[in-house]
């Protein structure tokens, strides 16, 4: 679980605008991490959780494994990782744990 949280936070900071914000909440069995980074087209959400896939290729920014590791850890713990876009840009990544109130109601694209 430590790696799941670390990867979510690392991605939220790394792919944010300079001076942007990162918000972390834990409520009703769902961990949510939001940032104010660039817009991510919804058709690319599936790539977020695919190993070695990156939305933008920039040297030194990783191999594209962070969110695929998040999805694998979530699945191993009976949870589900989902992505939603934020109005005005950035992402909301949600890990919903089985049996939580949000398990059936949280939207977004899951992996």
ChimeraX commands (.cxc) that place a marker at each C-alpha (Angstrom):
marker #1 position 0.00,0.00,0.00 radius 0.5
marker #1 position 2.92,2.34,0.65 radius 0.5
marker #1 position 4.07,1.89,-2.96 radius 0.5
marker #1 position 0.51,2.53,-4.25 radius 0.5
marker #1 position 0.30,5.85,-2.38 radius 0.5
marker #1 position 3.87,6.83,-3.28 radius 0.5
marker #1 position 3.27,6.22,-6.99 radius 0.5
marker #1 position 0.01,8.18,-6.97 radius 0.5
marker #1 position 1.63,11.15,-5.25 radius 0.5
marker #1 position 4.77,11.00,-7.42 radius 0.5
marker #1 position 2.69,11.09,-10.60 radius 0.5
marker #1 position 0.46,13.89,-9.30 radius 0.5
marker #1 position 3.49,16.07,-8.58 radius 0.5
marker #1 position 5.54,15.08,-11.64 radius 0.5
marker #1 position 2.75,15.70,-14.14 radius 0.5
marker #1 position 1.48,18.94,-12.65 radius 0.5
marker #1 position 1.88,22.53,-13.80 radius 0.5
marker #1 position 4.51,24.63,-12.01 radius 0.5
marker #1 position 2.77,26.14,-9.00 radius 0.5
marker #1 position -0.15,23.72,-9.39 radius 0.5
marker #1 position -1.84,21.88,-6.57 radius 0.5
marker #1 position -2.18,18.28,-5.47 radius 0.5
marker #1 position -5.12,17.24,-3.29 radius 0.5
marker #1 position -5.30,13.94,-1.40 radius 0.5
marker #1 position -8.44,12.68,0.32 radius 0.5
marker #1 position -9.50,9.43,1.95 radius 0.5
marker #1 position -13.23,9.10,2.37 radius 0.5
marker #1 position -15.75,6.24,2.50 radius 0.5
marker #1 position -13.20,3.65,1.39 radius 0.5
marker #1 position -11.81,5.63,-1.55 radius 0.5
marker #1 position -8.37,7.22,-1.81 radius 0.5
marker #1 position -8.44,10.17,-4.22 radius 0.5
marker #1 position -5.45,12.09,-5.59 radius 0.5
marker #1 position -6.10,15.13,-7.81 radius 0.5
marker #1 position -3.72,17.47,-9.57 radius 0.5
marker #1 position -3.98,20.59,-11.71 radius 0.5
marker #1 position -1.79,19.32,-14.55 radius 0.5
marker #1 position -2.39,19.36,-18.28 radius 0.5
marker #1 position -5.61,18.10,-19.84 radius 0.5
marker #1 position -5.65,14.35,-20.50 radius 0.5
marker #1 position -8.08,13.27,-23.24 radius 0.5
marker #1 position -10.52,10.64,-22.01 radius 0.5
marker #1 position -9.57,8.33,-24.90 radius 0.5
marker #1 position -6.08,8.11,-23.36 radius 0.5
marker #1 position -7.29,7.04,-19.89 radius 0.5
marker #1 position -6.79,3.35,-20.76 radius 0.5
marker #1 position -3.12,4.07,-21.43 radius 0.5
marker #1 position -2.67,5.47,-17.93 radius 0.5
marker #1 position -2.77,1.99,-16.37 radius 0.5
marker #1 position -0.92,0.13,-19.18 radius 0.5
marker #1 position 2.75,-0.73,-18.48 radius 0.5
marker #1 position 5.35,1.24,-20.47 radius 0.5
marker #1 position 2.74,3.64,-21.87 radius 0.5
marker #1 position 3.24,7.33,-21.31 radius 0.5
marker #1 position 1.09,10.20,-22.47 radius 0.5
marker #1 position 4.02,12.50,-23.19 radius 0.5
marker #1 position 7.58,11.41,-23.88 radius 0.5
marker #1 position 10.01,13.49,-21.89 radius 0.5
marker #1 position 13.50,12.19,-21.07 radius 0.5
marker #1 position 14.04,11.37,-17.42 radius 0.5
marker #1 position 10.37,11.22,-16.44 radius 0.5
marker #1 position 10.11,7.49,-15.92 radius 0.5
marker #1 position 9.32,4.33,-17.83 radius 0.5
marker #1 position 5.54,4.45,-17.69 radius 0.5
marker #1 position 5.14,1.93,-14.90 radius 0.5
marker #1 position 3.86,4.04,-11.99 radius 0.5
marker #1 position 0.10,3.81,-12.54 radius 0.5
marker #1 position 0.23,0.23,-13.85 radius 0.5
marker #1 position 1.86,-0.69,-10.53 radius 0.5
marker #1 position -0.89,1.23,-8.72 radius 0.5
marker #1 position -3.54,-0.76,-10.62 radius 0.5
marker #1 position -1.80,-4.08,-9.86 radius 0.5
marker #1 position -1.46,-3.31,-6.14 radius 0.5
marker #1 position -5.08,-2.16,-5.98 radius 0.5
marker #1 position -6.26,-5.36,-7.64 radius 0.5
marker #1 position -4.17,-7.48,-5.25 radius 0.5
marker #1 position -6.01,-5.78,-2.37 radius 0.5
marker #1 position -9.47,-6.17,-3.87 radius 0.5
marker #1 position -9.58,-2.53,-4.94 radius 0.5
marker #1 position -9.96,-0.78,-8.27 radius 0.5
marker #1 position -8.02,2.17,-9.69 radius 0.5
marker #1 position -10.01,4.71,-11.73 radius 0.5
marker #1 position -9.23,7.92,-13.57 radius 0.5
marker #1 position -11.36,11.01,-14.18 radius 0.5
marker #1 position -10.48,14.34,-15.76 radius 0.5
marker #1 position -10.62,17.52,-13.75 radius 0.5
marker #1 position -12.40,20.56,-15.15 radius 0.5
marker #1 position -9.70,22.88,-16.46 radius 0.5
marker #1 position -7.05,20.15,-16.66 radius 0.5
marker #1 position -5.33,17.59,-14.54 radius 0.5
marker #1 position -6.44,14.21,-13.32 radius 0.5
marker #1 position -8.33,12.67,-10.47 radius 0.5
marker #1 position -7.08,9.18,-9.67 radius 0.5
marker #1 position -9.26,7.17,-7.32 radius 0.5
marker #1 position -8.55,3.83,-5.66 radius 0.5
marker #1 position -11.85,2.34,-4.49 radius 0.5
marker #1 position -11.65,-0.49,-1.98 radius 0.5
marker #1 position -14.11,-3.38,-2.11 radius 0.5
marker #1 position -17.03,-3.06,0.27 radius 0.5
marker #1 position -16.75,0.71,0.47 radius 0.5
marker #1 position -19.67,3.05,-0.10 radius 0.5
marker #1 position -17.95,4.36,-3.23 radius 0.5
marker #1 position -17.30,0.92,-4.75 radius 0.5
marker #1 position -20.38,1.01,-6.93 radius 0.5
marker #1 position -20.88,4.74,-7.32 radius 0.5
marker #1 position -17.44,6.12,-8.27 radius 0.5
marker #1 position -17.21,6.93,-11.95 radius 0.5
marker #1 position -14.29,7.13,-14.31 radius 0.5
marker #1 position -12.31,4.72,-16.38 radius 0.5
marker #1 position -11.00,1.77,-14.43 radius 0.5
marker #1 position -8.35,-0.81,-14.81 radius 0.5
marker link #1:1,2 radius 0.2
marker link #1:2,3 radius 0.2
marker link #1:3,4 radius 0.2
marker link #1:4,5 radius 0.2
marker link #1:5,6 radius 0.2
marker link #1:6,7 radius 0.2
marker link #1:7,8 radius 0.2
marker link #1:8,9 radius 0.2
marker link #1:9,10 radius 0.2
marker link #1:10,11 radius 0.2
marker link #1:11,12 radius 0.2
marker link #1:12,13 radius 0.2
marker link #1:13,14 radius 0.2
marker link #1:14,15 radius 0.2
marker link #1:15,16 radius 0.2
marker link #1:16,17 radius 0.2
marker link #1:17,18 radius 0.2
marker link #1:18,19 radius 0.2
marker link #1:19,20 radius 0.2
marker link #1:20,21 radius 0.2
marker link #1:21,22 radius 0.2
marker link #1:22,23 radius 0.2
marker link #1:23,24 radius 0.2
marker link #1:24,25 radius 0.2
marker link #1:25,26 radius 0.2
marker link #1:26,27 radius 0.2
marker link #1:27,28 radius 0.2
marker link #1:28,29 radius 0.2
marker link #1:29,30 radius 0.2
marker link #1:30,31 radius 0.2
marker link #1:31,32 radius 0.2
marker link #1:32,33 radius 0.2
marker link #1:33,34 radius 0.2
marker link #1:34,35 radius 0.2
marker link #1:35,36 radius 0.2
marker link #1:36,37 radius 0.2
marker link #1:37,38 radius 0.2
marker link #1:38,39 radius 0.2
marker link #1:39,40 radius 0.2
marker link #1:40,41 radius 0.2
marker link #1:41,42 radius 0.2
marker link #1:42,43 radius 0.2
marker link #1:43,44 radius 0.2
marker link #1:44,45 radius 0.2
marker link #1:45,46 radius 0.2
marker link #1:46,47 radius 0.2
marker link #1:47,48 radius 0.2
marker link #1:48,49 radius 0.2
marker link #1:49,50 radius 0.2
marker link #1:50,51 radius 0.2
marker link #1:51,52 radius 0.2
marker link #1:52,53 radius 0.2
marker link #1:53,54 radius 0.2
marker link #1:54,55 radius 0.2
marker link #1:55,56 radius 0.2
marker link #1:56,57 radius 0.2
marker link #1:57,58 radius 0.2
marker link #1:58,59 radius 0.2
marker link #1:59,60 radius 0.2
marker link #1:60,61 radius 0.2
marker link #1:61,62 radius 0.2
marker link #1:62,63 radius 0.2
marker link #1:63,64 radius 0.2
marker link #1:64,65 radius 0.2
marker link #1:65,66 radius 0.2
marker link #1:66,67 radius 0.2
marker link #1:67,68 radius 0.2
marker link #1:68,69 radius 0.2
marker link #1:69,70 radius 0.2
marker link #1:70,71 radius 0.2
marker link #1:71,72 radius 0.2
marker link #1:72,73 radius 0.2
marker link #1:73,74 radius 0.2
marker link #1:74,75 radius 0.2
marker link #1:75,76 radius 0.2
marker link #1:76,77 radius 0.2
marker link #1:77,78 radius 0.2
marker link #1:78,79 radius 0.2
marker link #1:79,80 radius 0.2
marker link #1:80,81 radius 0.2
marker link #1:81,82 radius 0.2
marker link #1:82,83 radius 0.2
marker link #1:83,84 radius 0.2
marker link #1:84,85 radius 0.2
marker link #1:85,86 radius 0.2
marker link #1:86,87 radius 0.2
marker link #1:87,88 radius 0.2
marker link #1:88,89 radius 0.2
marker link #1:89,90 radius 0.2
marker link #1:90,91 radius 0.2
marker link #1:91,92 radius 0.2
marker link #1:92,93 radius 0.2
marker link #1:93,94 radius 0.2
marker link #1:94,95 radius 0.2
marker link #1:95,96 radius 0.2
marker link #1:96,97 radius 0.2
marker link #1:97,98 radius 0.2
marker link #1:98,99 radius 0.2
marker link #1:99,100 radius 0.2
marker link #1:100,101 radius 0.2
marker link #1:101,102 radius 0.2
marker link #1:102,103 radius 0.2
marker link #1:103,104 radius 0.2
marker link #1:104,105 radius 0.2
marker link #1:105,106 radius 0.2
marker link #1:106,107 radius 0.2
marker link #1:107,108 radius 0.2
marker link #1:108,109 radius 0.2
marker link #1:109,110 radius 0.2
marker link #1:110,111 radius 0.2
view
